[in-house]
Amino acid sequence: MSRTRSVLISGASVAGPTLAFWLHRYGFRVTVVETAAGVRGGGYPIDLRGVAVDVVRRTGLLDRLTATRTRTRRITFVDADGEPVGSLSPAALTGGAAEDIELPRGSLTSALHDITRDDVEYLFDDSVTALDDRVDGVDVTFRGGTHRTFDLVIGADGLHSTVRALAFGPEERYLHHLGYRFTGFTAPNRTDLDHEAVIWNVPGRMTTRYAVGHSDHVHAFFAFTSPPPTAGEPHDRDATLRLTERTFATDGWQTPQLLADLRTATDVFSDTVSQIRMPTWSTGRVALTGDAAHATSFLAGQGTSLAVVGAYVLAGELATHDNHTDAFTSYRRTLVDFVERNQSLALGPNTLIPKTRTALWLRNQTTRLLPLLTKTNLFGHNVTRAATSLSLPDYTPKTAEHR
Ligand SMILES: Cc1cc2nc3c(=O)[nH]c(=O)nc-3n(C[C@H](O)[C@H](O)[C@H](O)COP(=O)(O)OP(=O)(O)OC[C@H]3O[C@@H](n4cnc5c(N)ncnc54)[C@H](O)[C@@H]3O)c2cc1C
């Protein structure tokens, strides 16, 4: 194809700007629309593992991101009364090769924005409201009232993707509820946690306080077993608070204080713990990437790595195929096995929120085998295997043809 192809990407978090970076490098004209007023920061820790580390290396961000590593020292499980069960190194819990990087989510999103902001058109505080996918382009209507036409539209707009709803149909078709909900927020660091997390469990319920570094606040988290959401149920802040308070109402130790902190928090976010599974990630001139295509849930801990790798592969396939249909086919063929392996990490026995007394007892007994296992990749060997289960294509030699 001789002329420059234009691409609209919906979503400016991880997958969107990664895709924008590589598409720009391959000579595409890129616009990113983001519903928020700016790049969403949010400091909860995310992980770049396995081939995702190779992608950030190729993107030129390895040193910058490595410098923001959380350097979490330990994760301590405590029982219903707050008595320590044992502590693990993060690598023992979640897997981890030495080069893997746990970092605050905002460090990654702002780095990706920084390296694309001069080359890519960003439209903040706007979103796509209608798509007309024609033979020769996609007519897009924006919430702000403008209409534009692009050669391709890519949804990188997360678990509840609007592009997916517009082009592929209702979310219910693709959302697989994993049996939990979570509520996250920023809380005061009342117990002076320092580069560490404390996880409290009773069967089917968890609270976490995660100190990313050492400061006056922690990332707090309630998670609990829950039936699938019902159609039309409220998702507002009050409904979230009511449900969380009801679920943890009789729990002891520091839970009442954490519930009080939740009531005054200004950044409460809440959702079901779900995956997106789809038989295809493209239709016509529209495709999906990141959580919009294949959310894994935090139980797998691989959502960010998949977002980075998937966006890199999608850009490379578009750069090396003149025909977007072939590119989209190759994109899925290259990634689908990798995605499914990583999604399956969330489906096995659950280390973080064991559902039954027996499962919790087993998790705790394993944890108590310390200090023998502190340096062992105890629960995480499957993570490492899944995170490295793709041979990352190198699209570099072909890029010159596409400039
Ligand atoms: C509580 C929690 C903990 C997690 N922990 C981990 C972890 O430990 N390790 C890990 O690897 N992953 C973790 N994840 C998952 C990780 O955050 C995601 O998998 C990853 O951010 C996916 O990136 P994405 O760019 O595809 O989507 P998202 O990060 O969800 O970004 C989507 C973007 O699209 C924007 N958007 C939404 N709708 C529209 C619209 N209509 N128009 C325009 N823009 C829109 C959003 O504002 C957002 O900026 C966690 C997620 C959560 C919620």
The ligand as an SDF file (V2000), in Angstrom:
LIG
                    3D

 53 58  0  0  0  0  0  0  0  0999 V2000
   -6.9990   -3.8380   40.6180 C   0  0  0  0  0  0  0  0  0  0  0  0
   -6.2040   -4.3240   39.4710 C   0  0  0  0  0  0  0  0  0  0  0  0
   -4.9960   -4.9480   39.7260 C   0  0  0  0  0  0  0  0  0  0  0  0
   -4.2320   -5.4110   38.6660 C   0  0  0  0  0  0  0  0  0  0  0  0
   -3.0400   -5.9940   38.9410 N   0  0  0  0  0  0  0  0  0  0  0  0
   -2.2720   -6.3950   37.9180 C   0  0  0  0  0  0  0  0  0  0  0  0
   -1.0060   -6.9950   38.1500 C   0  0  0  0  0  0  0  0  0  0  0  0
   -0.5870   -7.1850   39.2720 O   0  0  0  0  0  0  0  0  0  0  0  0
   -0.2490   -7.3700   37.0890 N   0  0  0  0  0  0  0  0  0  0  0  0
   -0.6970   -7.1470   35.8050 C   0  0  0  0  0  0  0  0  0  0  0  0
    0.0420   -7.4390   34.8730 O   0  0  0  0  0  0  0  0  0  0  0  0
   -1.8860   -6.6130   35.5480 N   0  0  0  0  0  0  0  0  0  0  0  0
   -2.6980   -6.2260   36.5660 C   0  0  0  0  0  0  0  0  0  0  0  0
   -3.9070   -5.6900   36.3200 N   0  0  0  0  0  0  0  0  0  0  0  0
   -4.3980   -5.6350   34.9400 C   0  0  0  0  0  0  0  0  0  0  0  0
   -3.8440   -4.4960   34.1560 C   0  0  0  0  0  0  0  0  0  0  0  0
   -4.0970   -3.2730   34.7860 O   0  0  0  0  0  0  0  0  0  0  0  0
   -4.5110   -4.5300   32.7810 C   0  0  0  0  0  0  0  0  0  0  0  0
   -4.4750   -5.8410   32.2690 O   0  0  0  0  0  0  0  0  0  0  0  0
   -3.7910   -3.6300   31.8140 C   0  0  0  0  0  0  0  0  0  0  0  0
   -3.8260   -2.3180   32.3120 O   0  0  0  0  0  0  0  0  0  0  0  0
   -4.4590   -3.6770   30.4360 C   0  0  0  0  0  0  0  0  0  0  0  0
   -4.1220   -2.5610   29.6980 O   0  0  0  0  0  0  0  0  0  0  0  0
   -5.0800   -2.0050   28.5690 P   0  0  0  0  0  0  0  0  0  0  0  0
   -4.3690   -0.8240   28.0080 O   0  0  0  0  0  0  0  0  0  0  0  0
   -5.4920   -3.1010   27.6680 O   0  0  0  0  0  0  0  0  0  0  0  0
   -6.4320   -1.5750   29.2990 O   0  0  0  0  0  0  0  0  0  0  0  0
   -6.6740   -0.5550   30.4860 P   0  0  0  0  0  0  0  0  0  0  0  0
   -5.4570   -0.3490   31.3010 O   0  0  0  0  0  0  0  0  0  0  0  0
   -7.9180   -0.9780   31.1520 O   0  0  0  0  0  0  0  0  0  0  0  0
   -6.9300    0.8390   29.7260 O   0  0  0  0  0  0  0  0  0  0  0  0
   -8.0480    1.1240   28.9830 C   0  0  0  0  0  0  0  0  0  0  0  0
   -8.0290    2.6180   28.6710 C   0  0  0  0  0  0  0  0  0  0  0  0
   -9.1470    2.9170   27.8510 O   0  0  0  0  0  0  0  0  0  0  0  0
   -9.8080    4.0460   28.3500 C   0  0  0  0  0  0  0  0  0  0  0  0
  -11.1970    3.9570   27.9230 N   0  0  0  0  0  0  0  0  0  0  0  0
  -12.1790    3.1880   28.4330 C   0  0  0  0  0  0  0  0  0  0  0  0
  -13.3180    3.3830   27.7420 N   0  0  0  0  0  0  0  0  0  0  0  0
  -13.0410    4.2850   26.7750 C   0  0  0  0  0  0  0  0  0  0  0  0
  -13.8010    4.8810   25.7510 C   0  0  0  0  0  0  0  0  0  0  0  0
  -15.1030    4.5910   25.5790 N   0  0  0  0  0  0  0  0  0  0  0  0
  -13.1970    5.7610   24.9060 N   0  0  0  0  0  0  0  0  0  0  0  0
  -11.8840    6.0730   25.0700 C   0  0  0  0  0  0  0  0  0  0  0  0
  -11.1200    5.5510   26.0460 N   0  0  0  0  0  0  0  0  0  0  0  0
  -11.6790    4.6540   26.8770 C   0  0  0  0  0  0  0  0  0  0  0  0
   -9.6110    3.9500   29.8560 C   0  0  0  0  0  0  0  0  0  0  0  0
   -9.7880    5.2100   30.4690 O   0  0  0  0  0  0  0  0  0  0  0  0
   -8.1740    3.4750   29.9220 C   0  0  0  0  0  0  0  0  0  0  0  0
   -7.2580    4.5410   29.8600 O   0  0  0  0  0  0  0  0  0  0  0  0
   -4.7070   -5.2320   37.3400 C   0  0  0  0  0  0  0  0  0  0  0  0
   -5.9160   -4.6100   37.0840 C   0  0  0  0  0  0  0  0  0  0  0  0
   -6.6760   -4.1580   38.1390 C   0  0  0  0  0  0  0  0  0  0  0  0
   -7.9830   -3.4870   37.8520 C   0  0  0  0  0  0  0  0  0  0  0  0
  1  2  1  0
  2  3  1  0
  2 52  2  0
  3  4  2  0
  4  5  1  0
  4 50  1  0
  5  6  2  0
  6  7  1  0
  6 13  1  0
  7  8  2  0
  7  9  1  0
  9 10  1  0
 10 11  2  0
 10 12  1  0
 12 13  2  0
 13 14  1  0
 14 15  1  0
 14 50  1  0
 15 16  1  0
 16 17  1  0
 16 18  1  0
 18 19  1  0
 18 20  1  0
 20 21  1  0
 20 22  1  0
 22 23  1  0
 23 24  1  0
 24 25  2  0
 24 26  1  0
 24 27  1  0
 27 28  1  0
 28 29  2  0
 28 30  1  0
 28 31  1  0
 31 32  1  0
 32 33  1  0
 33 34  1  0
 33 48  1  0
 34 35  1  0
 35 36  1  0
 35 46  1  0
 36 37  1  0
 36 45  1  0
 37 38  2  0
 38 39  1  0
 39 40  1  0
 39 45  2  0
 40 41  1  0
 40 42  2  0
 42 43  1  0
 43 44  2  0
 44 45  1  0
 46 47  1  0
 46 48  1  0
 48 49  1  0
 50 51  2  0
 51 52  1  0
 52 53  1  0
M  END
$$$$
